[in-house]
Amino acid sequence: MDFFLRILRERFGDAALSILEVACGAGRLAVPLAQDGHSVTGIDADEHMLLRCYARARGMPRLRLFQADAIRDDWGQGFDLALIGGNFLINIETEGDYEEAQKALFVKAAQALKPGGFLLMDFDMSANPAKIYDARGERSGYRGTDDLGTSGRQVSYGGVYNPVTRICVGSNHRELATSGGESFALRQLWRKHIPSREQVWQWCAQAGFSIEKAYKNFTTESVPDPLDDDTRRVTLLAKKKC
C-alpha cells in the first residue's frame, strides 16, 4: 500500500483524485486512499469481501462501494485513475478465454477514465514463468488472521505450466477457523494465464494508453527490456491518450 501512495504523491502531488479500484476486496487499498483525501469508488464481485469493506468504510464519505463483476459489468465513467492491484490481472476468475479477459481489463479501464486519466496496476511478471509456476509438492502460502477473528492459511499443491499457451493450472486448499470455533477446508482448482511483457505493453497500446513508468519489484527501478531473471512483480503507470 505504501508503494502505491508513494507513486500517487510523486506523480500527482497533493491533488485529490477520483479513483476507481477494481476488485477492491476488504479495502486494503481503498480505505487508506480515501483516508488520504481521494474520492474512491470500489467494485468487487465478492459480496462477503464487500461487507468487510463496508465495515471499515463507516463514517468515510469519500469511499463508495458497489458489487460488480470486473469482466461482465460496467465500471462507470469519468475517473481520474483506475487502480487494479493485488495481482488481479493474474487472478481473474473466468470460464472464458483467459487472455481475452485480461486484455479486456485494459479496454474497460480506458472506458472508465477521463481523457488523460491514468491506469495504475501491479501483477506478476517473469522472464521464465516455468521457474515459478511449474512446481510440485505441498507449500504453505498465506497465513494470518483477519479483523473478524477468522484465522487461516492457504496450502498449494503445485502447478503445471505450459510454455506454449502460457497457461498454468494447479490446486490448493484453504483452511479457515472462525472465532466461534468452527473450522473449514475449501479445495480450489485454479487456472492462470501468465502474460509476457510484450503482451501487456501491446494491450496497453491497443486500449489507448501510453506507459509512463513500469516499476520493478515495488522499487523505483524500471522494468528492463528484455526482462531479467530478477523481475518478479511489475507496477504499471499508464496514461490514457487525450
C-alpha positions as CSV (number, residue, x, y, z in Angstrom):
1,M,0.0,0.0,0.0
2,D,2.8,2.4,0.9
3,F,4.3,2.0,-2.6
4,F,1.0,2.9,-4.3
5,L,0.6,6.1,-2.2
6,R,4.2,7.0,-2.9
7,I,3.6,6.7,-6.7
8,L,0.5,8.9,-6.5
9,R,2.2,11.5,-4.4
10,E,5.2,11.7,-6.6
11,R,3.1,11.9,-9.8
12,F,0.1,14.0,-8.6
13,G,1.4,15.8,-5.5
14,D,-1.4,16.8,-3.1
15,A,-4.1,16.7,-5.8
16,A,-7.3,14.8,-4.7
17,L,-8.1,12.3,-7.3
18,S,-11.3,10.5,-8.3
19,I,-10.1,6.8,-8.1
20,L,-11.8,3.6,-9.2
21,E,-10.4,0.5,-7.6
22,V,-11.3,-2.7,-9.4
23,A,-11.5,-5.9,-7.2
24,C,-11.2,-3.7,-4.0
25,G,-11.8,-6.7,-1.7
26,A,-11.9,-5.8,2.0
27,G,-10.5,-2.3,1.4
28,R,-6.7,-2.8,1.8
29,L,-6.1,-0.1,-0.8
30,A,-9.4,1.7,-1.0
31,V,-9.7,2.7,2.7
32,P,-6.2,4.2,3.0
33,L,-6.7,6.1,-0.3
34,A,-9.9,7.6,1.0
35,Q,-8.2,8.5,4.3
36,D,-5.5,10.2,2.2
37,G,-8.1,12.6,0.7
38,H,-9.0,10.9,-2.6
39,S,-12.6,10.1,-3.6
40,V,-12.6,6.3,-4.1
41,T,-15.2,4.0,-5.7
42,G,-14.6,0.4,-5.1
43,I,-16.1,-2.5,-7.0
44,D,-15.9,-6.2,-6.3
45,A,-17.8,-9.3,-7.3
46,D,-17.5,-10.9,-3.8
47,E,-20.3,-9.7,-1.5
48,H,-18.6,-11.1,1.6
49,M,-15.4,-9.1,0.9
50,L,-17.5,-6.0,0.3
51,L,-19.3,-6.5,3.6
52,R,-15.9,-6.4,5.3
53,C,-15.0,-3.3,3.4
54,Y,-18.3,-1.7,4.3
55,A,-17.5,-2.3,8.0
56,R,-14.2,-0.5,7.6
57,A,-15.7,2.3,5.5
58,R,-18.2,3.5,8.1
59,G,-18.0,7.3,8.5
60,M,-15.9,7.7,5.3
61,P,-18.0,9.7,2.8
62,R,-15.1,9.7,0.3
63,L,-15.5,5.9,-0.2
64,R,-18.3,4.3,-2.2
65,L,-18.7,0.6,-2.8
66,F,-20.6,-1.4,-5.4
67,Q,-20.9,-5.1,-6.2
68,A,-19.8,-5.7,-9.9
69,D,-18.1,-8.3,-11.9
70,A,-14.9,-6.8,-13.4
71,I,-15.3,-8.6,-16.8
72,R,-19.1,-8.6,-17.3
73,D,-20.3,-5.4,-15.7
74,D,-19.8,-1.7,-16.4
75,W,-17.3,0.2,-14.3
76,G,-18.7,3.7,-14.7
77,Q,-17.0,6.7,-16.3
78,G,-15.2,9.9,-15.6
79,F,-12.5,8.8,-13.2
80,D,-9.0,10.3,-12.9
81,L,-7.3,7.0,-12.1
82,A,-8.2,3.3,-12.3
83,L,-6.4,1.1,-9.8
84,I,-6.1,-2.6,-10.3
85,G,-3.8,-4.0,-7.5
86,G,-3.3,-7.3,-5.7
87,N,-2.2,-9.2,-8.8
88,F,-5.8,-9.3,-10.1
89,L,-4.5,-9.5,-13.7
90,I,-3.2,-13.0,-13.0
91,N,-6.0,-14.0,-10.7
92,I,-9.1,-13.2,-12.8
93,E,-11.8,-15.8,-12.4
94,T,-13.3,-16.6,-15.8
95,E,-14.8,-19.5,-17.7
96,G,-13.9,-17.9,-21.0
97,D,-10.7,-17.2,-22.8
98,Y,-8.3,-16.1,-20.0
99,E,-6.1,-14.0,-22.3
100,E,-9.1,-12.1,-23.7
101,A,-10.4,-11.4,-20.2
102,Q,-7.0,-9.9,-19.2
103,K,-7.0,-7.8,-22.4
104,A,-10.5,-6.6,-21.6
105,L,-9.3,-5.1,-18.3
106,F,-7.2,-2.5,-20.2
107,V,-10.1,-1.7,-22.5
108,K,-12.6,-1.3,-19.6
109,A,-10.1,0.8,-17.7
110,A,-9.8,3.2,-20.7
111,Q,-13.5,3.4,-21.0
112,A,-13.9,4.3,-17.3
113,L,-11.2,7.1,-17.4
114,K,-11.4,10.8,-18.4
115,P,-9.1,11.7,-21.3
116,G,-5.7,12.0,-19.8
117,G,-6.6,9.7,-16.9
118,F,-4.3,7.1,-15.5
119,L,-4.2,3.3,-15.0
120,L,-2.1,2.0,-12.1
121,M,-1.8,-1.7,-11.7
122,D,0.5,-4.4,-10.4
123,F,1.0,-8.0,-11.3
124,D,3.4,-10.9,-11.5
125,M,5.7,-11.0,-14.5
126,S,8.8,-13.2,-15.1
127,A,11.3,-13.8,-17.8
128,N,10.9,-17.6,-17.1
129,P,7.4,-18.3,-15.6
130,A,8.1,-22.0,-15.5
131,K,10.6,-21.5,-12.7
132,I,7.8,-20.0,-10.6
133,Y,4.7,-21.8,-11.6
134,D,5.8,-25.3,-12.8
135,A,6.3,-26.7,-9.3
136,R,5.5,-29.8,-7.3
137,G,4.9,-30.6,-3.7
138,E,2.9,-29.0,-0.8
139,R,3.7,-25.5,0.2
140,S,2.1,-23.2,2.7
141,G,1.3,-19.7,1.4
142,Y,-0.8,-17.0,3.1
143,R,-1.3,-17.4,6.8
144,G,-3.0,-14.8,9.1
145,T,-6.0,-13.6,11.0
146,D,-8.5,-11.0,9.7
147,D,-10.3,-8.3,11.6
148,L,-13.2,-10.6,12.3
149,G,-11.0,-13.1,14.1
150,T,-11.1,-15.7,11.4
151,S,-7.7,-17.3,11.0
152,G,-6.4,-19.4,8.2
153,R,-3.8,-20.4,5.7
154,Q,-3.6,-21.4,2.1
155,V,-1.8,-24.6,1.1
156,S,-0.7,-25.1,-2.5
157,Y,-0.1,-28.5,-4.1
158,G,1.9,-27.0,-7.0
159,G,1.1,-26.3,-10.6
160,V,1.9,-27.3,-14.2
161,Y,2.9,-24.5,-16.7
162,N,2.5,-24.8,-20.4
163,P,5.1,-22.6,-22.2
164,V,3.2,-22.6,-25.4
165,T,-0.2,-21.4,-24.1
166,R,1.4,-19.6,-21.1
167,I,-1.4,-21.3,-19.0
168,C,-0.6,-22.7,-15.6
169,V,-3.1,-25.0,-13.7
170,G,-2.9,-26.2,-10.2
171,S,-4.8,-26.8,-7.0
172,N,-4.8,-25.7,-3.4
173,H,-7.0,-25.6,-0.3
174,R,-7.8,-23.0,2.3
175,E,-8.0,-23.9,6.0
176,L,-10.2,-21.5,8.0
177,A,-11.1,-21.3,11.7
178,T,-13.6,-18.8,13.0
179,S,-13.5,-17.0,16.3
180,G,-16.5,-19.2,17.3
181,G,-14.6,-22.4,16.9
182,E,-15.8,-23.6,13.5
183,S,-13.3,-24.8,11.0
184,F,-13.4,-25.4,7.2
185,A,-11.2,-26.7,4.4
186,L,-12.0,-25.4,1.0
187,R,-10.4,-27.0,-2.1
188,Q,-9.8,-25.0,-5.2
189,L,-8.6,-25.8,-8.7
190,W,-7.1,-22.8,-10.4
191,R,-6.0,-21.7,-13.8
192,K,-3.9,-18.7,-14.8
193,H,-2.6,-17.1,-18.0
194,I,0.8,-15.6,-17.3
195,P,1.2,-12.7,-19.8
196,S,4.5,-11.7,-21.3
197,R,5.9,-8.2,-21.2
198,E,5.2,-7.8,-24.9
199,Q,1.5,-8.8,-24.4
200,V,0.9,-6.3,-21.6
201,W,2.6,-3.5,-23.5
202,Q,0.5,-4.3,-26.6
203,W,-2.7,-4.4,-24.6
204,C,-2.0,-1.0,-23.2
205,A,-1.3,0.5,-26.6
206,Q,-4.4,-1.1,-28.2
207,A,-6.6,0.3,-25.3
208,G,-5.2,3.8,-25.9
209,F,-2.6,4.0,-23.1
210,S,0.9,5.2,-23.2
211,I,3.1,3.8,-20.4
212,E,4.8,6.4,-18.3
213,K,6.7,4.1,-16.0
214,A,6.9,0.4,-15.2
215,Y,8.4,-0.2,-11.7
216,K,10.3,-3.4,-10.9
217,N,9.6,-5.4,-7.7
218,F,8.0,-2.5,-5.8
219,T,11.1,-0.3,-6.2
220,T,11.8,2.8,-8.3
221,E,13.9,0.7,-10.6
222,S,12.4,0.4,-14.2
223,V,11.4,-2.9,-15.6
224,P,14.1,-3.9,-18.2
225,D,13.5,-4.9,-21.8
226,P,14.1,-7.8,-22.1
227,L,13.1,-8.9,-18.7
228,D,15.9,-10.1,-16.4
229,D,15.7,-13.1,-14.0
230,D,15.3,-10.8,-11.0
231,T,12.0,-9.4,-12.2
232,R,9.0,-10.9,-10.3
233,R,6.5,-8.1,-10.0
234,V,5.6,-5.1,-12.2
235,T,3.7,-1.9,-11.2
236,L,2.5,-0.1,-14.2
237,L,1.5,3.6,-14.5
238,A,0.0,4.3,-17.9
239,K,-1.8,7.4,-19.2
240,K,-4.9,7.4,-21.4
241,K,-4.3,9.4,-24.6
242,C,-6.4,12.6,-25.0
